């Protein structure tokens, strides 16, 4: 298995997913770099190369991370606890890097409302880089996995119903889960995203997180069938986890 992401065993409900039915050690790519980001964690300074057209991912190195409303000054507007995450891992996609290791990074947040951003202290996170992304076209029932400028995989999908639609927007993979039964409604694996259902405040005991997961009803792929999640065939989700090894922090653009 190539995946560098630790997988959590989901003993129930796919962590609050709005669906029916680990450690991120991603290595920087070897692409020629044009800039670099430097971060300091526990006295150690690390420079992470940032190639063009790549994604910078910040992983919390503290149990409770402060989130601020601005790049400088002010009190935290919220705190996020990585211990509350099923995988014990809390990651963010970086939108704006800090000017130095003592500054703050502007990041996308895995909270409601969808599209929320905030600032975190550079000293509280470690940084990695990758060049993966996922594009989803709901109307075409299609998902594409990209690496740099290459299409790695294109596959049909099942999406949300008219009453519980899959929300459009730009999100990212925040966790990887392995359901207790590969023949269950979530299939062999499930990626939890940073976004939430716009119509379900809760689902199956959780808070309506949307995800990409396998299914035990492959005949319904290509239809509006879920409570908001993206369904793919088990062979596809297994390939993404075991062969491609998608890291946490992969951007997911859902075109409504």
C-alpha positions as CSV (number, residue, x, y, z in Angstrom):
1,X,0.0,0.0,0.0
2,X,1.5,3.3,-1.1
3,X,-0.7,5.6,0.9
4,X,1.3,7.6,3.5
5,X,-1.9,8.5,5.4
6,X,-2.8,6.7,8.5
7,X,-6.2,5.1,8.2
8,X,-8.8,5.3,11.0
9,X,-11.1,2.4,11.5
10,X,-14.6,3.9,11.4
11,X,-16.6,1.7,13.7
12,X,-19.8,3.6,12.9
13,X,-21.4,6.4,10.8
14,X,-18.3,7.5,8.8
15,X,-17.6,10.2,11.3
16,X,-20.8,12.2,11.0
17,X,-20.9,11.9,7.2
18,X,-23.8,13.2,5.3
19,X,-24.1,10.0,3.2
20,X,-26.6,7.4,2.5
21,X,-26.4,4.1,2.9
22,X,-3.5,9.4,10.3
23,X,-0.5,10.9,9.9
24,X,0.0,12.8,6.7
25,X,3.6,12.4,5.8
26,X,3.3,13.4,2.1
27,X,6.7,14.1,0.7
28,X,7.4,17.3,-1.3
29,X,7.4,16.7,-5.1
30,X,10.7,16.7,-7.0
31,X,9.5,19.4,-9.4
32,X,11.9,22.3,-9.9
33,X,10.9,24.9,-7.3
34,X,10.4,28.6,-7.7
35,X,10.0,29.5,-4.1
36,X,10.2,28.0,-0.6
37,X,8.3,28.3,2.7
38,X,10.1,28.1,6.0
39,X,8.4,27.0,9.2
40,X,9.7,26.5,12.7
41,X,8.4,23.7,15.0
42,X,9.9,23.1,18.4
43,X,13.0,25.0,17.6
44,X,13.7,23.2,14.3
45,X,13.6,25.2,11.1
46,X,12.4,23.4,8.0
47,X,12.2,24.7,4.4
48,X,9.6,23.2,2.2
49,X,10.0,23.7,-1.5
50,X,6.8,25.0,-3.2
51,X,6.7,24.1,-7.0
52,X,4.3,25.9,-9.3
53,X,0.7,24.8,-9.3
54,X,0.9,22.8,-6.1
55,X,-0.9,22.7,-2.8
56,X,0.7,23.6,0.5
57,X,-0.7,21.7,3.4
58,X,-0.4,22.7,7.1
59,X,-0.7,20.0,9.7
60,X,-1.3,21.0,13.3
61,X,1.5,20.0,15.6
62,X,-0.3,21.1,18.8
63,X,-3.4,19.4,20.3
64,X,-5.4,22.7,20.4
65,X,-4.6,25.2,17.7
66,X,-5.6,28.8,17.8
67,X,-7.4,30.3,14.8
68,X,-7.2,34.0,14.2
69,X,-9.3,36.4,12.1
70,X,-6.2,38.4,10.8
71,X,-2.6,37.9,9.9
72,X,-1.4,40.0,12.9
73,X,-2.6,40.7,16.4
74,X,-6.0,40.0,18.0
75,X,-7.3,37.2,20.1
76,X,-8.2,33.8,18.6
77,X,-11.6,33.6,17.1
78,X,-11.8,29.9,17.6
79,X,-9.8,26.9,18.7
80,X,-9.7,23.5,17.0
81,X,-8.7,20.3,18.8
82,X,-7.0,17.6,16.8
83,X,-7.9,15.1,19.5
84,X,-11.5,15.5,18.5
85,X,-10.8,14.2,15.0
86,X,-11.3,10.5,14.3
87,X,-7.8,10.1,13.0
88,X,-6.2,12.4,15.6
89,X,-5.0,14.5,12.7
90,X,-5.9,18.1,11.8
91,X,-4.8,19.5,8.5
92,X,-5.5,22.7,6.5
93,X,-4.9,23.8,3.0
94,X,-2.8,27.0,3.0
95,X,-4.1,30.0,1.0
96,X,-1.4,32.5,2.0
97,X,1.9,31.6,3.5
98,X,3.5,33.5,6.4
99,X,6.3,35.9,5.5
100,X,8.5,34.2,8.1
101,X,8.3,31.4,10.6
102,X,7.1,33.7,13.3
103,X,4.1,34.8,11.3
104,X,0.7,33.2,10.4
105,X,-0.6,31.2,7.6
106,X,-4.0,31.9,6.1
107,X,-5.8,28.5,5.8
108,X,-9.0,26.9,4.7
109,X,-10.9,25.6,7.7
110,X,-12.9,22.4,8.0
111,X,-15.8,24.1,9.8
112,X,-19.2,25.6,9.0
113,X,-20.0,27.6,7.0
114,X,-18.4,26.1,3.9
115,X,-15.6,28.2,2.6
116,X,-14.4,29.5,6.0
117,X,-10.8,30.7,6.3
118,X,-8.7,31.8,9.2
119,X,-5.1,32.4,10.3
120,X,-2.9,30.0,12.3
121,X,0.5,30.5,13.8
122,X,3.3,29.1,11.6
123,X,5.0,27.8,14.8
124,X,1.9,25.5,15.4
125,X,2.1,23.7,12.1
126,X,4.3,21.7,9.8
127,X,4.1,22.0,6.1
128,X,4.1,19.6,3.2
129,X,3.6,20.0,-0.6
130,X,1.8,17.9,-3.2
131,X,0.4,18.3,-6.7
132,X,-2.8,16.3,-6.6
133,X,-6.3,17.6,-7.0
134,X,-9.8,16.2,-7.6
135,X,-12.4,17.7,-9.9
136,X,-16.1,16.7,-9.7
137,X,-18.8,17.6,-12.2
138,X,-22.2,16.8,-10.5
139,X,-24.3,17.2,-13.7
140,X,-22.0,14.8,-15.6
141,X,-21.7,12.4,-12.7
142,X,-18.0,12.4,-13.1
143,X,-14.9,12.6,-10.9
144,X,-11.4,13.2,-12.1
145,X,-8.1,12.8,-10.2
146,X,-5.3,15.0,-11.4
147,X,-1.6,15.0,-10.6
148,X,0.1,18.1,-12.0
149,X,-1.3,18.4,-15.5
150,X,-2.0,14.7,-15.9
151,X,-5.4,13.0,-15.5
152,X,-4.7,9.9,-13.3
153,X,-8.3,8.6,-13.2
154,X,-11.8,9.4,-14.5
155,X,-14.8,7.6,-13.0
156,X,-18.6,7.8,-12.8
157,X,-20.1,8.8,-9.5
158,X,-23.3,8.8,-7.5
159,X,-24.2,12.2,-6.0
160,X,-26.8,13.8,-3.7
161,X,-30.5,13.8,-4.3
162,X,-32.7,16.8,-5.0
163,X,-33.6,17.1,-1.3
164,X,-30.1,16.5,-0.1
165,X,-27.8,17.8,-2.8
166,X,-24.1,17.6,-2.9
167,X,-22.9,21.2,-2.2
168,X,-20.7,22.8,-4.8
169,X,-17.5,24.5,-3.7
170,X,-13.8,24.0,-3.1
171,X,-13.0,21.7,-0.2
172,X,-10.1,19.4,0.6
173,X,-9.5,15.9,2.0
174,X,-9.2,16.1,5.7
175,X,-9.2,12.4,6.7
176,X,-9.1,8.9,5.5
177,X,-11.3,6.2,7.1
178,X,-11.7,2.5,6.7
179,X,-15.2,1.3,7.4
180,X,-15.6,-1.8,9.5
181,X,-17.0,-3.8,6.7
182,X,-15.9,-3.5,3.0
183,X,-19.4,-4.7,2.0
184,X,-21.2,-2.0,3.9
185,X,-22.7,1.3,2.6
186,X,-19.4,3.1,2.6
187,X,-17.4,0.4,0.8
188,X,-13.7,-0.2,1.4
189,X,-12.6,3.3,2.2
190,X,-14.0,6.8,2.8
191,X,-12.3,10.2,2.4
192,X,-13.9,12.9,4.7
193,X,-13.9,16.4,3.2
194,X,-13.7,19.8,4.8
195,X,-17.2,20.7,3.6
196,X,-20.7,20.1,5.0
197,X,-24.2,19.5,3.7
198,X,-26.1,22.7,3.2
199,X,-29.4,21.1,4.3
200,X,-28.5,18.5,6.9
201,X,-27.2,20.0,10.2
202,X,-26.6,16.4,11.4
203,X,-26.7,12.9,10.0
204,X,-26.3,9.5,11.7
205,X,-25.2,11.1,14.9
206,X,-22.7,13.5,13.3
207,X,-22.6,17.0,11.9
208,X,-23.2,16.4,8.2
209,X,-19.7,16.2,6.8
210,X,-19.6,15.3,3.1
211,X,-17.2,12.7,1.7
212,X,-16.0,10.5,-1.1
213,X,-16.5,6.8,-0.4
214,X,-17.2,3.3,-1.9
215,X,-20.5,1.7,-2.0
216,X,-22.3,-1.7,-1.8
217,X,-24.8,-0.4,-4.4
218,X,-22.6,0.0,-7.5
219,X,-25.7,-0.2,-9.8
220,X,-26.7,3.2,-8.5
221,X,-23.5,4.9,-9.6
222,X,-24.5,7.6,-12.2
223,X,-27.7,8.7,-10.3
224,X,-28.8,11.1,-7.6
225,X,-28.8,8.7,-4.7
226,X,-26.9,10.0,-1.6
227,X,-27.5,12.4,1.3
228,X,-24.7,14.6,-0.2
229,X,-21.6,12.4,-0.4
230,X,-19.9,11.3,-3.6
231,X,-20.1,7.5,-4.2
232,X,-17.6,5.6,-6.4
233,X,-17.1,2.0,-7.0
234,X,-15.0,0.1,-4.4
235,X,-12.3,-0.7,-6.9
236,X,-11.9,3.0,-7.5
237,X,-11.6,4.2,-3.9
238,X,-9.3,1.3,-3.2
239,X,-7.1,2.3,-6.1
240,X,-6.9,5.9,-4.8
241,X,-5.9,4.8,-1.4
242,X,-3.7,1.7,-2.1
243,X,-2.1,2.5,-5.4
244,X,-2.2,6.3,-5.9
245,X,-1.8,7.1,-2.2
246,X,-3.6,10.4,-2.1
247,X,-2.3,12.5,0.8
248,X,-4.5,14.6,3.1
249,X,-5.0,18.1,2.0
250,X,-6.0,17.3,-1.6
251,X,-8.2,20.1,-3.0
252,X,-11.6,18.9,-4.2
253,X,-13.5,21.2,-6.5
254,X,-17.2,20.3,-6.8
255,X,-18.9,21.9,-9.8
256,X,-22.6,22.1,-9.0
